[in-house]
Amino acid sequence: MSRTRPPGFLPTLGKGGQGGFWRHSAGATVDTYLLEGKAPSLDTTALPTPTLPASGEGAVSSPAGGGGWEGERGDSSCTRISQSPPPPLFQRGEISAKWAITAPPTLFLLVFFLAPALIVVLASFQYPGEFGGLAPLTDPGDGGEHGLTLENYLFFASDWLFAEILLRSFAVAAASTLICLILAYPVAWMIARGPKKHRNLLVLLVILPFASNFLIRVYAWMIILGPQAAFALAVNGLLGAFGLGPVSLLFSPFAVLVGMVYVHLPFMILPLYTNLEKHDPVLLDAAQDLGANAWQRFWRVTWPLSLPGIFSGSALVFIPVLGMFAIPDILGGTRDMLIGNLIKDQFLGVRDWPFGATLSIVLTLCVLGLAWLAAWAGKARRAHA
C-alpha cells in the first residue's frame, strides 16, 4: 500500500527505492511508508532544513546503507547516517583486462623497436670485424680488435664529406616536404569542401597508388624522364627556343625530387584532409560577416586551425624522405649521394656495420633534435598567443 506524507516530513528511500522512512527535523515519530515503484515528487524548497547534531548518538540507520540525514524517534536533531566504504578503484578483473589490452603492444614495442635500437647503439661503439660485420666485445685470442671504441664517431667528425651528405639529405627532405605541402593543401581543401557524396571517391583516388609497389611507380618515372621520352624532349625543345642547351632530367637532383614528392604526396594529403574536414564552416561565415575578405579568412581562421594537420603531414613526409635510399639509387644515380644511400652502402656494400650504425645514430639524434625544436617553438607560440 502507499502512505500519505505527513506535513513537514521528508522521505528517505530504502534499498531498491521500494521503501524507507519519513523523517522530520522538528521532532516527530518516524513512520514507515511503501513506495509504488518510485519516490514521490516533492517540492523541497518549502520544507524545513535539518540541524546537525554535535554527536552521533541516536542515529537512525538507513536500510540501504547510504548517506543522508535522518531524525530519531522523539528527538529534535538529525544526524548523518554511516556510509559504506567506496569500492576499490580497480577491481582485480579490471586490472587483468587492462593488462590484457596493453601488454601485447608494449611487448611488440620492446621486442621490435627498443631492442633493435639498443643493438644499433651498441654496434656503433664496436670495431668492424675482420671480414665485415662486428668484432667481438671480448678478446678472441687472435690479437684482433675487440671491445668498445669511439673511433667510428671520431671518423665521422673528422671528414666534412659526411656532414655535407647529411646537410644535402636535410635539404632534399625539406624541399620535398614543402613541395608536398604546396601541392597537397589545395587538393585536401577541395576534398574537404566538396560534396559529401564525392569525398569517399576522391579519398580513394588519393590512396589508390598504394595498391601497387612504390618501386614499380619509381621505375615508371625512369621512362617518363628518360632522354627519349616525350616529356624530356618537350622540356629540351622549350629550353632550345630560349637559346639554352639540353639538360638531362634523369639521374639528377630534379629526378630525385620528383620521385620523392610523387611517392610521399598522399602522406601529406590525408592528414590535411582529416583536419580540414573537421573545420566548422560557421567560423568562416562569421569572419565574412565581420568584414574579412577571402585572404583574411584563410590566413586568420583556416590556416591556424590546420596547423596540426600540417605538422602531422610534414612529419610523415620529412622523416621517410630523410632516410630514403631506393629513389636516389634509381633516379639519382651516383653523383649526389644522400645519407640513406651512405648507410645502405656501409651495411650492404663495404660491410662496415659499426660505421653504418654510427651514421644511423647521428641521423636519429638530428631528427630528435628537430622534433624537440618544433615542440619548443609550438609551445612558445602558444604561450605568446
Backbone hydrogen bonds, N-H to C=O, Kabsch-Sander energy under -0.5 kcal/mol:
donor,donor_aa,acceptor,acceptor_aa,energy
3,R,34,L,-0.5
9,F,6,P,-1.7
10,L,23,R,-2.5
12,T,21,F,-2.0
14,G,19,G,-3.9
17,G,14,G,-1.8
18,Q,15,K,-1.1
20,G,33,Y,-1.2
21,F,12,T,-1.5
22,W,31,D,-2.6
23,R,10,L,-2.5
31,D,29,T,-0.5
33,Y,20,G,-1.1
35,L,18,Q,-1.4
37,G,35,L,-1.3
42,L,40,P,-0.6
44,T,42,L,-0.9
46,A,43,D,-0.7
47,L,44,T,-0.9
59,A,56,G,-0.7
61,S,59,A,-0.7
65,G,62,S,-1.0
70,E,79,T,-1.8
72,E,77,S,-0.8
74,G,28,A,-0.8
75,D,72,E,-2.1
78,C,51,T,-1.4
79,T,70,E,-1.7
81,I,68,G,-2.3
84,S,65,G,-1.0
95,I,91,Q,-2.2
96,S,92,R,-2.2
97,A,93,G,-2.3
98,K,94,E,-2.4
99,W,95,I,-2.5
100,A,96,S,-2.1
101,I,97,A,-1.4
102,T,98,K,-2.4
103,A,99,W,-2.4
106,T,102,T,-1.9
107,L,103,A,-2.9
108,F,104,P,-2.4
109,L,105,P,-2.4
110,L,106,T,-2.2
111,V,107,L,-2.4
112,F,108,F,-2.8
113,F,109,L,-1.6
114,L,109,L,-2.5
115,A,110,L,-1.9
117,A,113,F,-1.9
118,L,114,L,-2.3
119,I,115,A,-2.0
120,V,116,P,-2.3
121,V,117,A,-2.3
122,L,118,L,-2.4
123,A,119,I,-2.5
124,S,120,V,-1.7
125,F,122,L,-1.4
126,Q,123,A,-1.6
127,Y,147,G,-0.6
129,G,133,G,-1.0
131,F,132,G,-0.6
132,G,129,G,-1.3
133,G,351,R,-1.6
135,A,127,Y,-3.1
147,G,136,P,-1.4
149,T,125,F,-3.1
154,L,150,L,-2.2
155,F,151,E,-2.3
156,F,152,N,-1.8
157,A,153,Y,-2.2
158,S,154,L,-1.2
159,D,155,F,-0.7
159,D,156,F,-0.7
160,W,158,S,-0.5
162,F,159,D,-0.9
163,A,159,D,-0.7
164,E,160,W,-2.3
165,I,161,L,-2.3
166,L,162,F,-2.2
167,L,163,A,-2.6
168,R,164,E,-2.4
169,S,165,I,-2.0
170,F,166,L,-2.1
171,A,167,L,-2.2
172,V,168,R,-2.4
173,A,169,S,-2.4
174,A,170,F,-2.6
175,A,171,A,-2.6
176,S,172,V,-2.5
177,T,173,A,-2.2
178,L,174,A,-2.4
179,I,175,A,-2.5
180,C,176,S,-2.4
181,L,177,T,-2.2
182,I,178,L,-2.3
183,L,179,I,-2.4
184,A,180,C,-2.7
185,Y,181,L,-2.1
187,V,183,L,-0.9
188,A,184,A,-3.1
189,W,185,Y,-2.5
190,M,186,P,-2.5
191,I,187,V,-2.3
192,A,188,A,-2.5
193,R,189,W,-2.3
194,G,190,M,-0.8
198,H,195,P,-1.4
199,R,195,P,-0.7
199,R,196,K,-0.7
200,N,196,K,-0.6
202,L,198,H,-2.2
203,V,199,R,-2.8
204,L,200,N,-2.1
205,L,201,L,-1.9
206,V,202,L,-1.5
207,I,203,V,-2.0
208,L,204,L,-0.9
210,F,207,I,-1.3
211,A,208,L,-2.2
212,S,209,P,-1.6
216,I,213,N,-0.6
217,R,213,N,-1.4
218,V,214,F,-2.3
219,Y,215,L,-2.6
220,A,216,I,-1.5
221,W,217,R,-1.0
221,W,218,V,-0.5
222,M,218,V,-0.8
222,M,219,Y,-0.5
223,I,219,Y,-1.0
224,I,220,A,-1.8
225,L,221,W,-2.7
229,A,226,G,-1.6
232,A,224,I,-0.6
233,L,229,A,-2.4
234,A,230,A,-2.3
235,V,231,F,-2.2
236,N,232,A,-2.5
237,G,233,L,-2.2
238,L,234,A,-2.1
239,L,235,V,-2.3
240,G,236,N,-2.3
241,A,237,G,-1.4
242,F,238,L,-0.8
242,F,239,L,-0.7
243,G,240,G,-1.5
244,L,239,L,-2.8
249,L,247,V,-0.7
250,L,225,L,-0.7
251,F,331,L,-1.2
252,S,331,L,-1.0
255,A,249,L,-0.5
256,V,252,S,-1.9
257,L,253,P,-2.4
258,V,254,F,-2.4
259,G,255,A,-2.5
260,M,256,V,-2.5
261,V,257,L,-2.4
262,Y,258,V,-2.5
263,V,259,G,-2.2
264,H,260,M,-2.1
265,L,261,V,-1.4
267,F,264,H,-0.7
268,M,264,H,-0.6
268,M,265,L,-1.5
269,I,265,L,-1.9
270,L,266,P,-2.2
272,L,268,M,-1.4
273,Y,269,I,-2.8
274,T,270,L,-2.4
275,N,271,P,-1.9
276,L,272,L,-3.1
277,E,273,Y,-2.5
278,K,275,N,-1.1
279,H,276,L,-1.3
283,L,280,D,-1.6
284,L,280,D,-0.6
285,D,281,P,-2.0
286,A,282,V,-2.6
287,A,283,L,-2.1
288,Q,284,L,-2.3
289,D,285,D,-2.3
290,L,286,A,-1.4
291,G,288,Q,-1.6
292,A,287,A,-2.4
297,R,293,N,-2.5
298,F,294,A,-2.0
299,W,295,W,-2.8
300,R,296,Q,-2.4
301,V,297,R,-1.3
302,T,297,R,-1.7
303,W,298,F,-3.3
305,L,301,V,-1.5
306,S,302,T,-1.6
307,L,303,W,-0.5
307,L,304,P,-0.9
310,I,306,S,-2.1
311,F,307,L,-2.8
312,S,308,P,-2.2
313,G,309,G,-2.6
314,S,310,I,-2.6
315,A,311,F,-2.1
316,L,312,S,-2.1
317,V,313,G,-1.1
318,F,314,S,-3.4
319,I,315,A,-1.5
321,V,317,V,-2.0
322,L,318,F,-2.1
323,G,319,I,-1.2
324,M,320,P,-0.6
324,M,321,V,-0.9
329,D,325,F,-1.7
330,I,326,A,-2.1
331,L,327,I,-3.0
332,G,327,I,-0.7
332,G,328,P,-1.3
333,G,328,P,-0.6
335,R,332,G,-0.7
337,M,335,R,-0.7
339,I,165,I,-0.5
342,L,338,L,-2.0
343,I,339,I,-2.3
344,K,340,G,-2.2
345,D,341,N,-2.4
346,Q,342,L,-1.9
347,F,343,I,-1.7
348,L,344,K,-2.9
349,G,344,K,-0.5
349,G,345,D,-1.7
350,V,345,D,-1.8
351,R,345,D,-0.6
352,D,346,Q,-1.8
353,W,351,R,-1.2
356,G,352,D,-2.1
357,A,353,W,-2.7
358,T,354,P,-2.0
359,L,355,F,-2.4
360,S,356,G,-1.9
361,I,357,A,-2.4
362,V,358,T,-2.5
363,L,359,L,-2.4
364,T,360,S,-2.4
365,L,361,I,-2.6
366,C,362,V,-2.1
367,V,363,L,-2.2
368,L,364,T,-2.6
369,G,365,L,-2.3
370,L,366,C,-2.2
371,A,367,V,-2.5
372,W,368,L,-2.3
373,L,369,G,-2.3
374,A,370,L,-2.6
375,A,371,A,-2.3
376,W,372,W,-2.6
377,A,373,L,-2.7
378,G,374,A,-2.4
379,K,375,A,-2.2
380,A,376,W,-2.4
381,R,377,A,-2.4
382,R,378,G,-2.2
383,A,379,K,-1.9
384,H,380,A,-1.6
385,A,381,R,-0.5
